[in-house]
Amino acid sequence: MGIAHIDCDAFYASIEKRDDPSLASVPLIIGGDGPRGVVATACYLARAFGVRSAMPMYQAKRQCPHARILSPRMSVYTKEGAHLRTLMKNLTPLVEPLSIDEAFLDLTGTERVHGGPPVQTLIAFQNMVERKMGITVSIGLSGNKFLAKTASDLDKPSGFSIISPAEAADFLADKPVQFIYGVGPAFARKLASEGITRIDQIQNMPVGDMARRFGEQGLRLAHLARGEDKRKVTPASKRKSISSETTFAKNLTSLETLETCLWQQCERASRQAKAKGLAGGTAVIKLKDRHHQSLTRQKPLDPPTNLADALFRALQPLLAKEAQGRAFRLIGAGFSSLCPAGDGDDLRDLLDREAPRRAKAERAMDHARARFGDGAIKKGRSIEKSGK
């Protein structure tokens, strides 16, 4: 058994508690605290009061009125997530990220490299993460991805569980169908309407019957119910885009205010691209109106760039065309058609002779922020207006 699923325990909240020991015994919620704010994550103390990820913040505050609420520090979480990924890749090159703090690993055949079986290697890894990063992870180990992920959820936080493929069917038999990852409320109701509520009922049905009755979902469920999963652990594929978006506390119609918000998202997307050494050949803007209708517009960037100024100047006319007094509840900006960032490529613009000067100024501000922090320098556009 060499397939592992590693999942950090309340990652954002754990980082905040690590960095501020006064929060150690406090119910902590990370997320937006406005009228439309949602919970990004909650520590286990807050979860004991029923707070869950993706819950509206107003509901979370009702569930746990004495909780501390903090805004996410994404730059910090991204840095820590990259550190964790590096530690994972020291175990095996076969790391398949699922999110910033979660991944599958295939340690099959690594016994000679690490001087012991995967279980021994993973226990040492779990201890090392707590020692070096000050956070905890939960680990599941089995012979395939489904069972490994199932195992990692059994004993959180800081758990380590193993499910043997040979014993998987017996382990799963008495569980409700919702125990299988991916069976949501709608599919569970559909199964229940056919009298199927437990996994052993699926195990006792021919695989072909499940496929005929429930299509592809039924076929997948029939195999998982038996503990079967042939998916391989595949390292991350090439990233296709980098973006940032925000939902407003109230709908916005003012073009000036929307432009300020667009600039802020351009800055955030630009920082991500620069940190990863990438540039974008296409600028992308995303908008969602008050009726929750989404629209996406894009414009080529020639040459490719990762500058916030260049991204904003490409997207501002697209925003102006769509605004026209229309009310929006969300705006996002980003790069697609990614490629490695070149040295000075973004300084060439024959039609805009001021572009090189602005590019050099932005690079100088990046350098200042790297030395003195994100708040060291702000451009006029980046200062939030009262309308947001």
Buried (B, 14 or more C-beta within 10 A) or exposed (E): BBBBBBBBBBBBBBBBBBEEEEBEEBBBBBBBBBEBBBBBBBBBBBBEBEBEBEBBBBBBBEBBEEBBBBEBBBEEBBEBBEEBBEBBBEBBEBBBBBEBBBBBBBBBEBBEEBEEBBBEBBBBBBEEBEEEBEBBBBBBBBBBBBBBBBBBBBEBBBBBBBBBBEEBBEBBBEBEBBBBEEBEEEBBEBBEEEEBEBBBBBBEBEBEEBBEBBEEBBBBBBBBBBBBBEEEBEBEEEEEBBBBBBBBBEEBBBBEBBBBBBBBBBBBBBBBBBBBEBBBBBBBBBBBBEEEEEEEBBBEBEBBBBBBBBBBBBBBEBBEEBBEEBBBBBBBBBBBBBEEBBEEBBBBBEEEEEBBEBBEEBBEBBEEBEEEEEEEBEBEBEEEEEBB
